[in-house]
Amino acid sequence: MVDEVLSQNEIDSLLSALTTGEMDADELKREEKEKKVRVYDFKRALRFSKDQIRSIGRIHENYARLLTTYFSSQLRSYVNITVASVDQIPYEEFIRSIPNITVLNVFSVAPLEGRLIMEVNPNIAYSMLDRVLGGRGESVNKIDNLTEIETILISQLLEKGFSSIKEAWASLIDMEPILEEFEVNPQFLQLVSPNETVVVVSLNTTVGETSGMINICIPHIVLEPIISKLSVQYWMQTTTKKRDPEAYEKLSKNLQNADVELKALLGKSTISIQQFLELNNEDVIALDQSIDQPLTMKINNEDKFYVQPGKYKNKLSVQVLEEIKEGNESDE
């Protein structure tokens, strides 16, 4: 069986044909529905569940935001990076899908075994390099002739950017990404066996007027020790944290010093607008509060205590009789 892997140029041509109307998307959907037999390739072992793939996608959405912030500050230009797709494919298929000449950075991520690949499209790599050297961010497709200075500048820029992946994965593991290799020809990289399953996270990247892809290739062997943490159950777990005595004491003191508003409600009454307009001096409005019943004290407009009025050191005061608990009023 021969795998059909589309190159980036073929993908771009397909999208262009759909946009211009040369191809009909509805027709493609109808053709897809007519296929009742699904071909399964046993060489393409699906070793990650859908939940795990979604978890990896969420992690790299955070990483894309961190990467956008980093490149924007370093390049002083408009940068936008978003997750385009997360797929699991054989390593051989990944190598065949990227350009023959591109920018490849190989990272170790201790304490995890194995290495990751960060593949940067030449258009994006040279646009970044042009900005670093003071240009407008124009892309020049001459990756195969990188000078030593250009190699150092690109590798350093991408190495510092990849360090943000440590923060993105911090909720699962504390990793230390270190740049191990810099290569421009994917055929020289034999990271794992050709049939080994890898997760490829594709990032849509825009730098100024230039667009392209950044692909991150993560072999299954790298994620195997923490694969159980990628499940939904792990993300939904609630961890109990120990109380910090010092923080608890500070919080208690701050709460004790907080200002609250106290009001003792003497009573209330309802009158009509006409009665209100006819009020004169020395008229008396009867309240609904019985003299032998306690008053209600409000704290920040919430009923909290029953109190009785009185005087303390010649000042009007109230004495707390009882706390108002939930359900007290309905029980009476």
N, C-alpha and C positions, 0 to 999 in steps of 0.2 A: 504494500500500500504506500502511495506517495502522498506526503503531507503537502497541502497547498498553503504556503505562508506568504502573505502579501507584504511587499516591501512598503516603506513609507511613501515612496513615489506612487505606487499603485493605489494606496489608500487615499492619497490626495487626489488622484485622478478620478477615483470612484465618487468621492464627495463632490468634486467639481461637476461631474456628469449629473448627479442628482440635483445639484443647485441650478444648473442651466436648463434642466428639463430633458436632457438627452436620454435619461433613464427615468422610469416611473417607479417610485417607491412602493405604490400599491401593487404594481405588477410583480415586483420582487416578493412582496408579502404573500401574494396568491401562489406564486411558484413554491414558496417555502411551505405553505399549508398543504400543497399537493404531495409533498414528500412524506410518506407514511413509514418508511423504513429508515431508521437512524443507524448510521455506521458508527461502530465503536472501535476505537483503536486501543488495544490492550497495552501498547507501549506508552500511551499517555495516561499514566496512573494518576488519578485524582486523590492526592494525599491530604488535602485540606478540605474541611467542610465549608459550607456556605457561610456559617456563622464566623468561622475563623478568618475567612477571606474578608468578610465585612469588618471584623475587628482590625485587621491589618490596614484596611482602607481608612478607618477612623483615625488610626495612629498617624498615617501619612497625610491625612487632611490637616492635622495639627502641624506636622512637619512642613507641609507646603506653606502654611501661614508663616512659620518661623523662617523658612527659606526666603519668602518674599520680603520680609522685614530686613533680613541680613543683606540680600543682594541690592535692595533699594538704597540702604545706607552706604554700601561699599561702592556702588556704581553711580550713585546720585542721578538716577534715571528712573523712568516708569518701569516697574517690574510687576508682573502678575503671574503667579504659579498656582495651579489647581490640579487636583487629581482627576485624570481622564479615565483611567481604568485600572483594575487590579485583577490579574489573571494568573492561573497556574498552568504552566506549559513545560515540556521537556527543555533542558538546557540547550540542546542542539537547535531547537526551534528558535529560541531567543537569539542565539548567535547568528542564525541565518536571516533574522528579521531586521537586524540593525545594519547600517551602512558599512561597506567594506573599510572605509576610512572614517574614523570617528574618534571621540575623546573618551577613553576608558580609565576610570580610577578604581583600583581594587583596595578595599578596606578590610582590615581585621576588626572584629568587634568582641574582644575579650570581655567576660569570661566565656562567651559562646565560641564554639569551634567553627572552623570554616571561615569563608570570606564573602563579602558582598561586592557587587559591581555597581558603580554609578556611571552610566553612559550618558554623555551630553552630546546632543546633535551639533555638528560642526558650525551650523549657522549661529546657534546660541553661544557656543564657546568663543567664536571670533568676535561676536558682537560684544560680549563681556570684556574680552581682551582689548578691543578698540576703546571701550569706555575707560578701562583702567589706565590706558596710555594717553588719555586726554582727547580721544576722538568723539564722534557723534554716536557711536555704537553701531557702525556699519559692519556688515558681515562680508568676509572674504574667504572663499572656499579653497584654502590651500593647506589643509590640516596635515597633509603628508610631508610638508616641508617646514615643520615647526622648528624654530631656532631654539637654542638652549635657554635663552632668556624668556622666550614665549612659553616654553614648557614649564619653567619654574613659576612664572606668573599665573598661568592657568591652573596648575596643580595646587599652588598655595591658596588661590581664591576658592577653588572647589573643596579643598581639604577643610578649610575653616567653615565653609557652608555645611559640609556633611557633619560637622561636629554637633550641629543642632539636632541630629537624629537621636543623640543621647537623651536630650530633654523630651523628645516625642515618645520614646520608649520607657521613660523613667517610671511610669506606673507599673510596668511589668518587670523590668530588669535594669540594673545599673551597668551599662556597657561603656567601653572605652574605644571609640572608633579611631583607628590609626591607618594612615595611608601607607600601603605596602608597595603598590606598583602603579606606574602610569604608562598607558599603552595607547596606540592609535589604530592598531590592527586587531580586530576581534579573533582572527584565526590563531593568534599567538597565545590566547588565553584558554587554558584548559582547566577551568575552576573545579568542575565535577565531571562525572561521566556523562556522555551525551544524552542518555535516557533519564538522568536524574531530574526529578520534579523541582521546578523553581517557581517562586512567586515573582511576577514582574509588575511593578507599580509604575505606571506611565503618568508623567506630570506634564500638562500643557504649560508651556513657558513662553512668556512674552517679555522681551527686553527692548524698550523703546519701540522701534518700528519692526523689529525682527521677532519672528515666532518659530518655535521648534519644540522638540520633546526632550525631556530628561527621564531616563528609565533607570529604575533601581531593581537590580536582580538579586533575590534572596533565595539561596538554595534551601531545600527542605531540611538538610542536615544541620543547618545553622539554627533553625527555629525548633527543631525536634525537642530539646530539653525544656522549652517553655510553651510547647504547643497547647498543653491543657489550659494555660492561662488565657488563651485566645478565645475561649468559649464564652457564651453569653452568661452562663452561671457564674463564672469568675468575676465578670464585670458587675454583676448584680449583687455580689456578696457585700455585706456590711461588716466592716472591721471595727472592733471595739478598741478605742484609744484610751490609754491610761491618762488619768487626770494629772495635769501639771500643777502642783501645789502653789508655786509662785504665781503662775498665771491666774489661778483660781482666786488667790488672795487679792491680787490687783483688781480683778473684775468685781469682787465683792465690795472693795473700798469705793470703786467708781460708782457702783449702784447705790451705795449708801449716801453718796454725795449728790445724787441726782435730784433735781427739783421736780415736785409733783404738785398739782393744784387740788386743794381740798375745798369742798362745798358742803354745807349742811343745809338740806332742803327743809324749810319751815313749813311748807305746804304749797298747795296749788289750787287754782280755781279757774272756772271757765265762765266768761261773760260774753254777751253779744256785742257787736260793733255799736249798736244803738245805745246800749248801757254804758259802754266806754265813753261815747261822746257826751253823755249826760252826766258824767261824774262831776261832783263839786267838792269844795273844801269840806273836810270832816266827814265825808262819806266813808262807809266801812264796807270792805269786800270780805266776805266770809271764805275762809280756806277750808279745804276738805280734810285737814289734819286735826284729828282729835287730840285734846290736851293730855289725855292719859296714854297716848301711844308714842313710842319712840320716833325720833326723826331719822331720816336716811342721810348718810354721809356719802358723797360721791368723791372718788379719786380719779382725776382725769376723765370726768363724766361717766365713770363706771360705778354702780352701786356696790359699796364694799362693807360698810358697817352700819349698825343701828346705834344711835346715840341719843342722849338726853341733854337739853340745853341747861346752861347755868352760868355762874360767874366765877372767875378765878383771878384773884388780885385785882378786883374791880374791872375786869375785862370779860366781855362776852365769850363764853367757851362752851365746849361740848365734852361730854364724858362718854367714852366708848362702852357700849353695853354688850354687843355681840357682833361677830363677823357674819356677813351675809354670804352664805354658801349657795351653790347652785341648787335650785329646787326649793329653797326656803319659802319663797313667795307663793309657789304653786301648792305647797303643803298646807299653808294656813287657810 
